Amino acid sequence: MKKIEIIPAILPRDFAEIAENIELIKGFTKTVQIDICDGHFVSSFTWPYKKHDDSYEKMLHEEEGLPAWQELDYEFDLMVDHPEKVIEDWVMVGATRIIIHAEAKGDVVGAVNELIGRAEIGLAFNIDTPVEIPAGVNFIQLMGIDRVGYQGQKFDEKVIEKIRATRVKYPDLPISIDGAVSLETAPMLIAAGANRLVIGSAIFESDNPIDAIAKFKSL
């Protein structure tokens, strides 16, 4: 059985929150996911759309880098409409992986095509969205919650069967699960065929984030 990848997820109010959380986990994980919400695709806002400062522009102009960029790979989950208009910027910021949501308004396939060869591409699907993968996608992200863009949501058990069906349909693609991943739900997700677990609250709201990561890695 392939090793399961544990990916801590940050839903940042501002750039300072990214830096603070990275300090808690650097050296104990290879990849971190930053959740980006534009207030349109989902109703919540995150950095750089909320509490705007000049950190984003500085990174675009290579005046500043992501925290611990020498040590970490960054995965940006773009919960945004019209991803084709912003993916160029996220490549410039330093994304190793970029996740686009299938339900986003705009040219989703065009955004995927623009990213080929520039970053690893993930396509995310809500619970009730059929999984269909265009050419160029490197991995699938299934949402384990009904209300995306918020941490601490209730786990939707429908994702278990969706993982099984997706694994049969796409046996060679990695499957990430995002939303309500906990020490209780993780074993079921892994057994159903998930390769990657994206974890927010269960790591960063725990008493010891490093210990929490270790517990997930031991599953």
C-alpha positions as CSV (number, residue, x, y, z in Angstrom):
1,M,0.0,0.0,0.0
2,K,1.3,3.5,-0.9
3,K,2.2,5.8,1.9
4,I,-0.5,8.4,2.7
5,E,0.5,12.0,2.4
6,I,-0.5,14.3,5.2
7,I,-1.0,17.9,4.1
8,P,-1.7,20.6,6.8
9,A,-4.2,23.2,5.6
10,I,-4.3,26.9,6.5
11,L,-7.4,29.1,5.9
12,P,-5.6,32.4,6.4
13,R,-7.2,35.7,7.5
14,D,-4.0,37.4,6.6
15,F,-0.4,36.7,5.6
16,A,0.8,36.8,9.3
17,E,-1.4,33.8,10.0
18,I,0.3,31.8,7.3
19,A,3.7,32.7,8.7
20,E,2.6,31.9,12.3
21,N,1.2,28.5,11.4
22,I,4.2,27.6,9.2
23,E,6.4,28.1,12.2
24,L,4.4,25.5,14.1
25,I,4.9,22.7,11.6
26,K,8.0,23.4,9.4
27,G,10.4,20.5,9.5
28,F,7.5,18.0,10.1
29,T,5.7,18.1,6.8
30,K,6.8,18.4,3.1
31,T,3.7,20.2,1.7
32,V,1.2,22.6,3.1
33,Q,-2.1,23.7,1.6
34,I,-3.2,27.3,1.6
35,D,-6.9,27.8,1.1
36,I,-7.8,30.8,-1.0
37,C,-11.4,32.1,-0.9
38,D,-12.5,35.1,-3.1
39,G,-15.9,35.7,-1.5
40,H,-17.7,34.8,-4.7
41,F,-17.2,31.1,-5.4
42,V,-17.7,30.7,-1.6
43,S,-19.0,33.4,0.7
44,S,-15.9,33.5,2.9
45,F,-12.9,35.7,2.2
46,T,-9.2,34.8,2.9
47,W,-5.9,36.4,2.3
48,P,-5.1,38.1,-0.1
49,Y,-8.8,39.0,-0.6
50,K,-9.3,39.8,3.1
51,K,-7.3,42.2,5.3
52,H,-5.3,43.1,2.2
53,D,-1.7,44.1,2.7
54,D,1.2,44.3,0.3
55,S,2.6,40.8,0.9
56,Y,1.0,39.4,-2.1
57,E,2.2,42.1,-4.5
58,K,5.7,41.7,-3.0
59,M,5.7,38.0,-3.8
60,L,4.4,38.7,-7.4
61,H,7.4,41.0,-7.9
62,E,9.8,38.6,-6.2
63,E,10.5,41.0,-3.4
64,E,9.3,38.6,-0.8
65,G,8.9,34.8,-0.6
66,L,6.5,32.4,1.1
67,P,7.5,31.5,4.6
68,A,10.1,28.7,4.7
69,W,9.8,28.3,0.9
70,Q,13.2,26.6,0.8
71,E,11.8,23.8,3.0
72,L,8.2,23.5,1.9
73,D,6.1,22.8,-1.1
74,Y,3.0,25.0,-1.3
75,E,-0.3,23.8,-2.6
76,F,-2.9,26.5,-3.2
77,D,-6.6,25.5,-3.2
78,L,-8.2,28.2,-5.3
79,M,-11.8,28.5,-4.2
80,V,-12.3,31.2,-6.7
81,D,-14.4,32.0,-9.7
82,H,-12.7,32.5,-13.1
83,P,-9.5,30.7,-12.1
84,E,-8.1,31.3,-15.6
85,K,-7.7,35.0,-14.6
86,V,-5.5,34.4,-11.5
87,I,-3.5,31.2,-12.0
88,E,-0.6,33.0,-13.6
89,D,-0.2,35.0,-10.3
90,W,-0.2,31.9,-8.1
91,V,2.4,30.3,-10.3
92,M,4.5,33.5,-9.7
93,V,3.9,33.4,-6.0
94,G,5.5,29.9,-5.9
95,A,2.9,27.2,-6.1
96,T,4.1,23.6,-6.4
97,R,0.5,22.5,-6.8
98,I,-2.6,24.4,-7.7
99,I,-6.2,23.1,-7.1
100,I,-9.1,24.4,-9.2
101,H,-12.7,23.7,-8.4
102,A,-14.8,22.0,-11.0
103,E,-17.9,24.1,-10.0
104,A,-16.1,27.5,-10.5
105,K,-17.5,30.0,-12.9
106,G,-15.2,30.6,-15.9
107,D,-12.9,28.5,-18.0
108,V,-11.9,25.6,-15.8
109,V,-10.5,23.5,-18.6
110,G,-8.6,26.6,-20.0
111,A,-7.1,27.2,-16.6
112,V,-5.9,23.5,-16.5
113,N,-4.4,23.8,-19.9
114,E,-2.5,27.0,-18.9
115,L,-1.0,25.2,-15.9
116,I,0.3,22.1,-17.7
117,G,4.0,21.8,-17.2
118,R,4.1,24.7,-14.8
119,A,2.6,23.3,-11.6
120,E,1.0,20.0,-10.5
121,I,-2.7,20.4,-11.2
122,G,-5.5,19.2,-9.0
123,L,-9.3,19.4,-9.8
124,A,-11.6,19.5,-6.8
125,F,-15.2,18.2,-6.7
126,N,-18.0,18.9,-4.2
127,I,-19.9,16.0,-2.8
128,D,-22.6,15.9,-5.4
129,T,-20.5,16.8,-8.5
130,P,-19.8,14.0,-10.9
131,V,-16.1,13.4,-11.3
132,E,-14.8,13.9,-14.8
133,I,-11.2,14.7,-15.4
134,P,-9.9,16.6,-18.4
135,A,-6.4,15.9,-19.8
136,G,-3.6,17.4,-17.9
137,V,-5.0,17.0,-14.3
138,N,-2.5,15.3,-12.0
139,F,-4.7,14.5,-9.0
140,I,-8.3,14.7,-7.8
141,Q,-9.5,16.4,-4.6
142,L,-12.8,15.3,-3.2
143,M,-14.5,17.5,-0.6
144,G,-15.6,15.7,2.6
145,I,-18.0,18.4,3.6
146,D,-21.1,20.1,2.1
147,R,-20.1,23.7,2.8
148,V,-16.7,24.4,1.4
149,G,-14.5,27.3,2.4
150,Y,-14.9,26.8,6.1
151,Q,-13.0,24.7,8.6
152,G,-14.6,22.7,11.3
153,Q,-17.5,21.5,9.2
154,K,-19.4,18.2,9.7
155,F,-18.1,15.2,7.8
156,D,-20.3,14.0,5.0
157,E,-20.2,10.2,4.8
158,K,-21.3,10.3,1.1
159,V,-17.6,11.0,0.3
160,I,-16.7,7.4,1.2
161,E,-18.6,5.9,-1.7
162,K,-17.4,8.7,-3.9
163,I,-13.8,7.8,-3.1
164,R,-14.4,4.2,-4.0
165,A,-16.1,5.0,-7.3
166,T,-13.4,7.5,-8.2
167,R,-10.7,5.1,-7.4
168,V,-12.2,2.5,-9.7
169,K,-12.7,5.1,-12.5
170,Y,-9.2,6.6,-12.1
171,P,-7.0,3.9,-10.5
172,D,-3.7,5.7,-11.1
173,L,-4.5,9.2,-10.0
174,P,-3.8,10.4,-6.4
175,I,-7.0,11.2,-4.5
176,S,-6.9,14.0,-1.9
177,I,-9.6,14.4,0.7
178,D,-10.3,17.9,2.1
179,G,-12.8,18.7,4.8
180,A,-13.6,17.2,8.2
181,V,-10.5,14.9,8.1
182,S,-9.9,13.7,11.7
183,L,-8.3,10.8,13.4
184,E,-11.8,9.2,13.4
185,T,-12.6,9.7,9.7
186,A,-9.1,9.2,8.3
187,P,-9.0,5.4,8.5
188,M,-12.3,5.2,6.5
189,L,-11.0,7.6,3.9
190,I,-7.7,5.6,3.5
191,A,-9.6,2.3,3.3
192,A,-11.8,3.7,0.6
193,G,-8.8,4.6,-1.6
194,A,-7.6,8.1,-0.6
195,N,-3.9,8.8,-1.0
196,R,-3.7,12.3,0.5
197,L,-5.4,13.8,3.6
198,V,-5.7,17.6,3.8
199,I,-6.1,18.5,7.4
200,G,-6.9,21.9,9.0
201,S,-8.7,22.1,12.3
202,A,-7.5,18.7,13.6
203,I,-3.9,19.9,13.3
204,F,-4.0,23.7,14.0
205,E,-6.7,23.6,16.7
206,S,-5.0,20.8,18.6
207,D,-2.9,21.3,21.7
208,N,0.2,20.1,19.8
209,P,0.2,20.4,16.0
210,I,3.4,18.4,15.6
211,D,2.0,15.6,17.7
212,A,-1.2,15.7,15.7
213,I,0.7,15.3,12.4
214,A,2.6,12.4,13.9
215,K,-0.6,10.7,14.8
216,F,-2.0,11.0,11.3
217,K,1.3,9.8,9.8
218,S,1.0,6.7,12.0
219,L,-2.3,5.6,10.6
